[in-house]
C-alpha cells in the first residue's frame, strides 16, 4: 500500500512540475488572477468584530 501511495505521489509531483515548466504567459496570468480572486474571497468572508 505504501508503494502505491508513493507511486501516485510521485506521479502528481511530476505532473505539476511539468505543467509549471510548460506554462506560458497566459496560463501564468490566469494562475495569478485565480490566486488573487481566491485571496480576496478569503479576506471578504472573514468575521468582523
mmCIF file as gemmi writes it, N, C-alpha and C atoms, coordinates in Angstrom:
data_model
loop_
_atom_site.group_PDB
_atom_site.id
_atom_site.type_symbol
_atom_site.label_atom_id
_atom_site.label_alt_id
_atom_site.label_comp_id
_atom_site.label_asym_id
_atom_site.label_entity_id
_atom_site.label_seq_id
_atom_site.pdbx_PDB_ins_code
_atom_site.Cartn_x
_atom_site.Cartn_y
_atom_site.Cartn_z
_atom_site.occupancy
_atom_site.B_iso_or_equiv
_atom_site.pdbx_formal_charge
_atom_site.auth_seq_id
_atom_site.auth_asym_id
_atom_site.pdbx_PDB_model_num
ATOM 1 N N . UNK Axp A 1 ? 0.824 -1.188 0 1 0 ? 1 A 1
ATOM 2 C CA . UNK Axp A 1 ? 0 0 0 1 0 ? 1 A 1
ATOM 3 C C . UNK Axp A 1 ? 0.873 1.259 0 1 0 ? 1 A 1
ATOM 4 N N . UNK Axp A 2 ? 1.954 1.219 0.763 1 0 ? 2 A 1
ATOM 5 C CA . UNK Axp A 2 ? 2.857 2.374 0.817 1 0 ? 2 A 1
ATOM 6 C C . UNK Axp A 2 ? 3.49 2.635 -0.547 1 0 ? 2 A 1
ATOM 7 N N . UNK Axp A 3 ? 3.848 1.568 -1.257 1 0 ? 3 A 1
ATOM 8 C CA . UNK Axp A 3 ? 4.475 1.729 -2.573 1 0 ? 3 A 1
ATOM 9 C C . UNK Axp A 3 ? 3.503 2.374 -3.558 1 0 ? 3 A 1
ATOM 10 N N . UNK Axp A 4 ? 2.23 1.983 -3.479 1 0 ? 4 A 1
ATOM 11 C CA . UNK Axp A 4 ? 1.23 2.588 -4.355 1 0 ? 4 A 1
ATOM 12 C C . UNK Axp A 4 ? 1.049 4.066 -4.068 1 0 ? 4 A 1
ATOM 13 N N . UNK Axp A 5 ? 0.99 4.415 -2.789 1 0 ? 5 A 1
ATOM 14 C CA . UNK Axp A 5 ? 0.867 5.821 -2.399 1 0 ? 5 A 1
ATOM 15 C C . UNK Axp A 5 ? 2.074 6.612 -2.868 1 0 ? 5 A 1
ATOM 16 N N . UNK Axp A 6 ? 3.253 6.036 -2.709 1 0 ? 6 A 1
ATOM 17 C CA . UNK Axp A 6 ? 4.493 6.695 -3.124 1 0 ? 6 A 1
ATOM 18 C C . UNK Axp A 6 ? 4.514 6.893 -4.639 1 0 ? 6 A 1
ATOM 19 N N . UNK Axp A 7 ? 4.018 5.889 -5.382 1 0 ? 7 A 1
ATOM 20 C CA . UNK Axp A 7 ? 3.974 5.986 -6.846 1 0 ? 7 A 1
ATOM 21 C C . UNK Axp A 7 ? 3.052 7.132 -7.279 1 0 ? 7 A 1
ATOM 22 N N . UNK Axp A 8 ? 1.838 7.192 -6.72 1 0 ? 8 A 1
ATOM 23 C CA . UNK Axp A 8 ? 0.896 8.234 -7.11 1 0 ? 8 A 1
ATOM 24 C C . UNK Axp A 8 ? 1.362 9.616 -6.672 1 0 ? 8 A 1
ATOM 25 N N . UNK Axp A 9 ? 1.982 9.708 -5.528 1 0 ? 9 A 1
ATOM 26 C CA . UNK Axp A 9 ? 2.526 10.978 -5.081 1 0 ? 9 A 1
ATOM 27 C C . UNK Axp A 9 ? 3.61 11.468 -6.045 1 0 ? 9 A 1
ATOM 28 N N . UNK Axp A 10 ? 4.462 10.559 -6.484 1 0 ? 10 A 1
ATOM 29 C CA . UNK Axp A 10 ? 5.496 10.915 -7.461 1 0 ? 10 A 1
ATOM 30 C C . UNK Axp A 10 ? 4.905 11.314 -8.798 1 0 ? 10 A 1
ATOM 31 N N . UNK Axp A 11 ? 3.845 10.609 -9.215 1 0 ? 11 A 1
ATOM 32 C CA . UNK Axp A 11 ? 3.202 10.935 -10.494 1 0 ? 11 A 1
ATOM 33 C C . UNK Axp A 11 ? 2.614 12.333 -10.453 1 0 ? 11 A 1
ATOM 34 N N . UNK Axp A 12 ? 1.905 12.688 -9.372 1 0 ? 12 A 1
ATOM 35 C CA . UNK Axp A 12 ? 1.326 14.022 -9.255 1 0 ? 12 A 1
ATOM 36 C C . UNK Axp A 12 ? 2.408 15.085 -9.161 1 0 ? 12 A 1
ATOM 37 N N . UNK Axp A 13 ? 3.489 14.799 -8.465 1 0 ? 13 A 1
ATOM 38 C CA . UNK Axp A 13 ? 4.596 15.758 -8.374 1 0 ? 13 A 1
ATOM 39 C C . UNK Axp A 13 ? 5.183 16.017 -9.76 1 0 ? 13 A 1
ATOM 40 N N . UNK Axp A 14 ? 5.418 14.955 -10.531 1 0 ? 14 A 1
ATOM 41 C CA . UNK Axp A 14 ? 5.957 15.112 -11.881 1 0 ? 14 A 1
ATOM 42 C C . UNK Axp A 14 ? 4.983 15.872 -12.777 1 0 ? 14 A 1
ATOM 43 N N . UNK Axp A 15 ? 3.69 15.595 -12.642 1 0 ? 15 A 1
ATOM 44 C CA . UNK Axp A 15 ? 2.682 16.277 -13.448 1 0 ? 15 A 1
ATOM 45 C C . UNK Axp A 15 ? 2.677 17.772 -13.159 1 0 ? 15 A 1
ATOM 46 N N . UNK Axp A 16 ? 2.749 18.138 -11.878 1 0 ? 16 A 1
ATOM 47 C CA . UNK Axp A 16 ? 2.737 19.555 -11.503 1 0 ? 16 A 1
ATOM 48 C C . UNK Axp A 16 ? 4.008 20.257 -11.972 1 0 ? 16 A 1
ATOM 49 N N . UNK Axp A 17 ? 5.148 19.59 -11.822 1 0 ? 17 A 1
ATOM 50 C CA . UNK Axp A 17 ? 6.418 20.19 -12.256 1 0 ? 17 A 1
ATOM 51 C C . UNK Axp A 17 ? 6.428 20.37 -13.769 1 0 ? 17 A 1
ATOM 52 N N . UNK Axp A 18 ? 5.962 19.379 -14.521 1 0 ? 18 A 1
ATOM 53 C CA . UNK Axp A 18 ? 5.913 19.503 -15.978 1 0 ? 18 A 1
ATOM 54 C C . UNK Axp A 18 ? 4.948 20.604 -16.409 1 0 ? 18 A 1
ATOM 55 N N . UNK Axp A 19 ? 3.805 20.701 -15.727 1 0 ? 19 A 1
ATOM 56 C CA . UNK Axp A 19 ? 2.844 21.751 -16.055 1 0 ? 19 A 1
ATOM 57 C C . UNK Axp A 19 ? 3.429 23.131 -15.769 1 0 ? 19 A 1
ATOM 58 N N . UNK Axp A 20 ? 4.15 23.246 -14.657 1 0 ? 20 A 1
ATOM 59 C CA . UNK Axp A 20 ? 4.757 24.525 -14.309 1 0 ? 20 A 1
ATOM 60 C C . UNK Axp A 20 ? 5.82 24.917 -15.335 1 0 ? 20 A 1
ATOM 61 N N . UNK Axp A 21 ? 6.636 23.959 -15.769 1 0 ? 21 A 1
ATOM 62 C CA . UNK Axp A 21 ? 7.713 24.259 -16.709 1 0 ? 21 A 1
ATOM 63 C C . UNK Axp A 21 ? 7.191 24.584 -18.105 1 0 ? 21 A 1
ATOM 64 N N . UNK Axp A 22 ? 6.022 24.061 -18.478 1 0 ? 22 A 1
ATOM 65 C CA . UNK Axp A 22 ? 5.456 24.306 -19.801 1 0 ? 22 A 1
ATOM 66 C C . UNK Axp A 22 ? 4.437 25.445 -19.807 1 0 ? 22 A 1
ATOM 67 N N . UNK Axp A 23 ? 4.378 26.214 -18.723 1 0 ? 23 A 1
ATOM 68 C CA . UNK Axp A 23 ? 3.371 27.265 -18.601 1 0 ? 23 A 1
ATOM 69 C C . UNK Axp A 23 ? 3.772 28.479 -19.427 1 0 ? 23 A 1
ATOM 70 N N . UNK Axp A 24 ? 2.822 28.973 -20.199 1 0 ? 24 A 1
ATOM 71 C CA . UNK Axp A 24 ? 3.053 30.171 -20.995 1 0 ? 24 A 1
ATOM 72 C C . UNK Axp A 24 ? 2.583 31.405 -20.241 1 0 ? 24 A 1
ATOM 73 N N . UNK Axp A 25 ? 2.722 32.563 -20.858 1 0 ? 25 A 1
ATOM 74 C CA . UNK Axp A 25 ? 2.335 33.809 -20.191 1 0 ? 25 A 1
ATOM 75 C C . UNK Axp A 25 ? 0.846 33.876 -19.84 1 0 ? 25 A 1
ATOM 76 N N . UNK Axp A 26 ? -0.015 33.38 -20.722 1 0 ? 26 A 1
ATOM 77 C CA . UNK Axp A 26 ? -1.448 33.464 -20.433 1 0 ? 26 A 1
ATOM 78 C C . UNK Axp A 26 ? -1.835 32.524 -19.292 1 0 ? 26 A 1
ATOM 79 N N . UNK Axp A 27 ? -1.253 31.332 -19.247 1 0 ? 27 A 1
ATOM 80 C CA . UNK Axp A 27 ? -1.546 30.408 -18.141 1 0 ? 27 A 1
ATOM 81 C C . UNK Axp A 27 ? -1.033 30.963 -16.815 1 0 ? 27 A 1
ATOM 82 N N . UNK Axp A 28 ? 0.137 31.592 -16.854 1 0 ? 28 A 1
ATOM 83 C CA . UNK Axp A 28 ? 0.693 32.19 -15.638 1 0 ? 28 A 1
ATOM 84 C C . UNK Axp A 28 ? -0.192 33.342 -15.152 1 0 ? 28 A 1
ATOM 85 N N . UNK Axp A 29 ? -0.672 34.148 -16.083 1 0 ? 29 A 1
ATOM 86 C CA . UNK Axp A 29 ? -1.569 35.241 -15.721 1 0 ? 29 A 1
ATOM 87 C C . UNK Axp A 29 ? -2.869 34.736 -15.116 1 0 ? 29 A 1
ATOM 88 N N . UNK Axp A 30 ? -3.428 33.666 -15.689 1 0 ? 30 A 1
ATOM 89 C CA . UNK Axp A 30 ? -4.654 33.097 -15.135 1 0 ? 30 A 1
ATOM 90 C C . UNK Axp A 30 ? -4.418 32.518 -13.745 1 0 ? 30 A 1
ATOM 91 N N . UNK Axp A 31 ? -3.256 31.93 -13.539 1 0 ? 31 A 1
ATOM 92 C CA . UNK Axp A 31 ? -2.918 31.397 -12.213 1 0 ? 31 A 1
ATOM 93 C C . UNK Axp A 31 ? -2.846 32.526 -11.192 1 0 ? 31 A 1
ATOM 94 N N . UNK Axp A 32 ? -2.166 33.62 -11.536 1 0 ? 32 A 1
ATOM 95 C CA . UNK Axp A 32 ? -2.074 34.755 -10.619 1 0 ? 32 A 1
ATOM 96 C C . UNK Axp A 32 ? -3.44 35.38 -10.367 1 0 ? 32 A 1
ATOM 97 N N . UNK Axp A 33 ? -4.258 35.483 -11.401 1 0 ? 33 A 1
ATOM 98 C CA . UNK Axp A 33 ? -5.597 36.031 -11.244 1 0 ? 33 A 1
ATOM 99 C C . UNK Axp A 33 ? -6.442 35.142 -10.335 1 0 ? 33 A 1
ATOM 100 N N . UNK Axp A 34 ? -6.346 33.825 -10.521 1 0 ? 34 A 1
ATOM 101 C CA . UNK Axp A 34 ? -7.088 32.893 -9.676 1 0 ? 34 A 1
ATOM 102 C C . UNK Axp A 34 ? -6.66 32.976 -8.219 1 0 ? 34 A 1
ATOM 103 N N . UNK Axp A 35 ? -5.359 33.088 -7.982 1 0 ? 35 A 1
ATOM 104 C CA . UNK Axp A 35 ? -4.861 33.216 -6.608 1 0 ? 35 A 1
ATOM 105 C C . UNK Axp A 35 ? -5.344 34.534 -5.998 1 0 ? 35 A 1
ATOM 106 N N . UNK Axp A 36 ? -5.345 35.595 -6.785 1 0 ? 36 A 1
ATOM 107 C CA . UNK Axp A 36 ? -5.821 36.884 -6.289 1 0 ? 36 A 1
ATOM 108 C C . UNK Axp A 36 ? -7.299 36.851 -5.932 1 0 ? 36 A 1
ATOM 109 N N . UNK Axp A 37 ? -8.123 36.257 -6.775 1 0 ? 37 A 1
ATOM 110 C CA . UNK Axp A 37 ? -9.561 36.162 -6.5 1 0 ? 37 A 1
ATOM 111 C C . UNK Axp A 37 ? -9.802 35.287 -5.274 1 0 ? 37 A 1
ATOM 112 N N . UNK Axp A 38 ? -9.088 34.18 -5.17 1 0 ? 38 A 1
ATOM 113 C CA . UNK Axp A 38 ? -9.239 33.288 -4.019 1 0 ? 38 A 1
ATOM 114 C C . UNK Axp A 38 ? -8.859 34.014 -2.727 1 0 ? 38 A 1
ATOM 115 N N . UNK Axp A 39 ? -7.768 34.756 -2.735 1 0 ? 39 A 1
ATOM 116 C CA . UNK Axp A 39 ? -7.363 35.515 -1.563 1 0 ? 39 A 1
ATOM 117 C C . UNK Axp A 39 ? -8.354 36.603 -1.212 1 0 ? 39 A 1
ATOM 118 N N . UNK Axp A 40 ? -8.894 37.276 -2.227 1 0 ? 40 A 1
ATOM 119 C CA . UNK Axp A 40 ? -9.891 38.307 -1.991 1 0 ? 40 A 1
ATOM 120 C C . UNK Axp A 40 ? -11.146 37.72 -1.353 1 0 ? 40 A 1
ATOM 121 N N . UNK Axp A 41 ? -11.581 36.56 -1.854 1 0 ? 41 A 1
ATOM 122 C CA . UNK Axp A 41 ? -12.749 35.902 -1.263 1 0 ? 41 A 1
ATOM 123 C C . UNK Axp A 41 ? -12.497 35.479 0.174 1 0 ? 41 A 1
ATOM 124 N N . UNK Axp A 42 ? -11.299 34.989 0.459 1 0 ? 42 A 1
ATOM 125 C CA . UNK Axp A 42 ? -10.985 34.615 1.841 1 0 ? 42 A 1
ATOM 126 C C . UNK Axp A 42 ? -11.01 35.823 2.767 1 0 ? 42 A 1
ATOM 127 N N . UNK Axp A 43 ? -10.465 36.948 2.306 1 0 ? 43 A 1
ATOM 128 C CA . UNK Axp A 43 ? -10.447 38.141 3.142 1 0 ? 43 A 1
ATOM 129 C C . UNK Axp A 43 ? -11.853 38.731 3.279 1 0 ? 43 A 1
ATOM 130 N N . UNK Axp A 44 ? -12.674 38.627 2.25 1 0 ? 44 A 1
ATOM 131 C CA . UNK Axp A 44 ? -14.023 39.187 2.274 1 0 ? 44 A 1
ATOM 132 C C . UNK Axp A 44 ? -14.913 38.403 3.245 1 0 ? 44 A 1
ATOM 133 N N . UNK Axp A 45 ? -14.7 37.108 3.373 1 0 ? 45 A 1
ATOM 134 C CA . UNK Axp A 45 ? -15.567 36.273 4.195 1 0 ? 45 A 1
ATOM 135 C C . UNK Axp A 45 ? -15.086 36.114 5.631 1 0 ? 45 A 1
ATOM 136 N N . UNK Axp A 46 ? -14.097 36.885 6.042 1 0 ? 46 A 1
ATOM 137 C CA . UNK Axp A 46 ? -13.662 36.799 7.434 1 0 ? 46 A 1
ATOM 138 C C . UNK Axp A 46 ? -14.67 37.481 8.338 1 0 ? 46 A 1
ATOM 139 N N . UNK Axp A 47 ? -14.78 37.012 9.561 1 0 ? 47 A 1
ATOM 140 C CA . UNK Axp A 47 ? -15.719 37.605 10.521 1 0 ? 47 A 1
ATOM 141 C C . UNK Axp A 47 ? -15.267 38.977 10.968 1 0 ? 47 A 1
ATOM 142 N N . UNK Axp A 48 ? -16.222 39.828 11.152 1 0 ? 48 A 1
ATOM 143 C CA . UNK Axp A 48 ? -15.908 41.195 11.62 1 0 ? 48 A 1
ATOM 144 C C . UNK Axp A 48 ? -16.18 41.29 13.104 1 0 ? 48 A 1
ATOM 145 N N . UNK Axp A 49 ? -15.379 42.076 13.781 1 0 ? 49 A 1
ATOM 146 C CA . UNK Axp A 49 ? -15.558 42.242 15.229 1 0 ? 49 A 1
ATOM 147 C C . UNK Axp A 49 ? -16.483 43.379 15.547 1 0 ? 49 A 1
